Amino acid sequence: MRINMVKSDEEPVFIRLEFHELPPEEMISRAQSFYDDMKKRRTSRHFSNRSVSRELIELAIRTAGTAPSGAHLQPWTFVAVSNPDLKSRIRDAAEEEERRFYEERIPEEWAEVLEPLGTDHIKEHITDAPWVVVMFRHSKRKRPNGKMAPTYYSQESCGIAAGLFISAIHNMGLSTLTHTPSPMGFLREILNRPDHEHAMLLLPVGFPSEEARVPDLVRKELDEMSKFYE
Ligand SMILES: Cc1cc2nc3c(=O)[nH]c(=O)nc-3n(C[C@H](O)[C@H](O)[C@H](O)COP(=O)(O)O)c2cc1C
């Protein structure tokens, strides 16, 4: 495991925290410009097939891997797929599940909130985008003694890592879609992952197509999503 794992007979290793304090005016200007950029992020469902270098995908995964995680167990694997045959197989299986979801399984109250997004079971983004990154969450880990044991807060940890991945993609001038074909078990099989890894998100990454359109959504105002006690 890639951590300074403390064995029971060893002292934990600590290093000095690297922290560079910023002048107050720089803090506010960086906070403002980060927000100004992040508010331009949108989920794209229409991708161009323009290629994207593997280096950019690696950097997004490295950024995601900087996320905090419960007990530093880093309970994630990112599987990046550009192989066209594999993307086709993933698309076929995802569309099969999604067709059943949209035609047979979808509860009315779920349909009501998806309706404004205009989504359906056709998932051309999986084959159009040059990369599809599937994030797997580990529900178990191998202990130093070789036995399997649980991970802790893996949902929360992977959610944070996904947020960093999505932010990194936006920051590098690309687009992604947080796709959750339901259920996602087929991804473990197609991508050959072990039983304790659970596909959590399927993230096509690329440039949006020229004719990409997004729903005209409104985000909550600060006072609708926060409370301050001072
Ligand atoms: C956990 C999660 C699951 C999502 N699943 C899907 C999905 O399966 N299909 C889809 O088209 N969009 C999916 N989305 C994207 C949301 O619909 C989108 O983020 C939301 O409408 C807000 O739009 P924005 O990202 O452009 O701000 C998902 C987003 C999240 C965070």
The ligand as an ORCA input file, in Angstrom:
! r2SCAN-3c Opt
* xyz 0 1
  C     -23.790     11.341     -8.542
  C     -24.247     11.894     -9.866
  C     -24.872     11.050    -10.773
  C     -25.252     11.536    -12.026
  N     -25.781     10.663    -12.939
  C     -26.046     11.094    -14.187
  C     -26.455     10.171    -15.202
  O     -26.523      8.958    -14.981
  N     -26.736     10.657    -16.442
  C     -26.614     11.983    -16.747
  O     -26.879     12.356    -17.886
  N     -26.207     12.888    -15.810
  C     -25.907     12.471    -14.556
  N     -25.440     13.354    -13.608
  C     -25.221     14.760    -13.982
  C     -26.265     15.686    -13.372
  O     -27.500     15.509    -14.023
  C     -25.758     17.131    -13.487
  O     -24.588     17.268    -12.712
  C     -26.801     18.108    -12.984
  O     -27.913     18.102    -13.854
  C     -26.243     19.540    -12.859
  O     -25.714     19.992    -14.077
  P     -24.242     20.596    -14.152
  O     -23.295     19.483    -13.792
  O     -24.096     21.063    -15.576
  O     -24.146     21.704    -13.151
  C     -25.060     12.907    -12.352
  C     -24.435     13.749    -11.411
  C     -24.027     13.246    -10.207
  C     -23.306     14.158     -9.236
*
